[in-house]
Amino acid sequence: MSKFYRKALSLALALATMLSLLAGCGDRSAGLGDSLGLDVDPAEVAMPLAEKATITGLTNFPASTESEPNNRTIFKRLEEQTNVHVEWTAIQNDQWGEKIKLEMSNAKTLPDFVFNAGFGEADLLKYGKQGVIIALEDYIDKYMPNLKKVFEEVPEYKAMCLDVDGHIWALPWIEQLGYRETAIQLLGNMPFINVAWLDFLGLDMPTTVDEFEQVLIAFRDNAAKLKAEFNIDGEIIPMSCIMNDGQQDPFILINGFGEGYGDPDTWKHLAVTDEGKVVSTATSEGFKKGAAWLHSLYEQDLIDVEAFTQDWNTYVAKGKSGRYGVCFSWDVANICNVIHDPSTQDANNLDDWDWQPLPMLKADTKGITPATASFTSGFQRGRCVVTAMAKNPALVCSWLDQMYAPIQSAQNNWGTYGEDDEFDIFRELGTNSDGEPMLYHADLGDKSPVEFRDAESVGGPLAVLNSYYGKYVTFPPDAQYRCDWVKDIYAPDCHAKYCLPNFFMSQEDTVTDSNLSADIGKRINEFKSRAVMEGFTDADWDQFQADLQAYKLDEYVALYQKYFDAYLAAQQ
């Protein structure tokens, strides 16, 4: 076959595919940022509707819970409040990943919207380009005042929803627990110290790297006394961790060295200066000094020899045996027994806990590098999409906007009140000091928050902002203690103006990012492990820096700089 005929055939096939898609979508050029459907008067679709209307949606549900969305109290109330009935198709959570791909591959059978889509950037760009979903930025401006208000209050969330062409392809899920330096996600690999050991040995909480080192030495040198006092079976381990394992990584400790850049993100190894410059943490003088200091601790038998090889189960098993003086985790209760004497200590009282967060340590400086996206935490951009099959996208968007009403968002996120079972996560819908409606959290008893969410929440697009607490809803009790730790212990030492947000990259740049980060991240992690275990010379450091450049570190940093600059510009 000649080049001419091959080219002609390719064009014919492409045209046939396009025509098929348009036919399946009612001859609409949807999903390409057009204004189709925007001619509807907002008053006609304002909630509640004057006349009953029906729309269609696709969602998922946890196994062993209610499979019919309309049987859930939240959706029953929504129908009463909006006069909109939703005909749902529901897929069990453990089947969602496979089945949603099949659903999205056949545009002709799609409902008006996908409620708990969970789409990533590549999915959104693909479906947008194919015309399977519609761009929402104009609909948000015209028909979604609740979401528009969220974007106005916290502009960075809108900036993170925009693709490189200025389109919003999906409605986000937002859950703030604290904000900026007080966000619960400020640091994931939180360091914890055994205060019961400190008290027994008559030691103060360390505040500098030198004091910390002396505390670890005291744990090591008094191992026999500690084992006898606390009835410990096994060898005392002054500090344990899992190198290069996210929340269990010890490099958060090096924030006090040099420029003050630790390594709170063990995937990207990036930070942002107060001047708005994206930098690699692994090239900083502080990183070099901090790695050398951690090696000195390892040489003194102060760091777990299994830190480079142990898995999560081993890490936890040793922690539950009471062998750690210092460890790292999102929540120390996952690793260690928080009390050692139930007869005199109450696990529900934080003052009785044997473990407390270790403050940021001072070396050359004192500060903390915020984790990536911690200032814009609790964010998923692909939570809900409106499909090209929606006959009245203005109506669909108006109904979906109800999810962003503060009282509604809190219920969608956590659960509701007035149930006929034992899963009321809110004891009531009361009033705040201004006499306005406010949700009050209930005492969960011996049940976990996850059980309540699975039983009664519906998820979907929503926004719970930090400003809502005390006005529309009480603060979730299960998150309160960690947020208090962040606010009281770490926020005062977080002086960073910026952190690296969650970027919506183009498809091409997503591939570039993936390829570069894989090689660069692997080399950085190799250096970290070897440096702590074996030490390194200036020549080793220079070779490490040369290797990073060979792996195109400058291109990697420039990529993130481009998107960071665009992110700032989008908020203007």
Secondary structure, DSSP 8 states (H G I E B T S, - for coil): --HHHHHHHHHHHHHHHHHHHHHHTTS--TTSS--TTTTS-GGGG-SS-SS-EEEEEEEEE-TTS---GGGSHHHHHHHHHH-EEEEEEEEEHHHHHHHHHHHHH-GGG--SEETT----HHHHHHHHHHTSB---HHHHHHH-HHHHHHHHHSHHHHHHHB-TTS-B-SEEEEE-SS-GGG-TTS-SSEEEEEHHHHHHHT-----BHHHHHHHHHHHHHTHHHHHHHHT--S--EEE---TTSGGG-GGGGGGGSTTS-----TTT-EEE-TTS-EEEGGGSHHHHHHHHHHHHHHHTT-B-TTTTT--HHHHHHHHHTT-EEEEEES-GGGTS-S-S-TTT--TT-GGG-SEEE----BSS-------TTGGG-SEEEEEEEEBTT-S-HHHHHHHHHGGGSHHHHHHHHH--SS-SSS--SEEEEEE-TTS-EEEEE---TTS-HHHHHHHH---SSEEE-GGGBTTTB---HHHHHHHHHIIIIIGGG---S---------HHHHHHHHHHHHHHHHHHHHHHHHHHHH---HHHHHHHHHHHHHTTHHHHHHHHHHHHHHHHHHT-
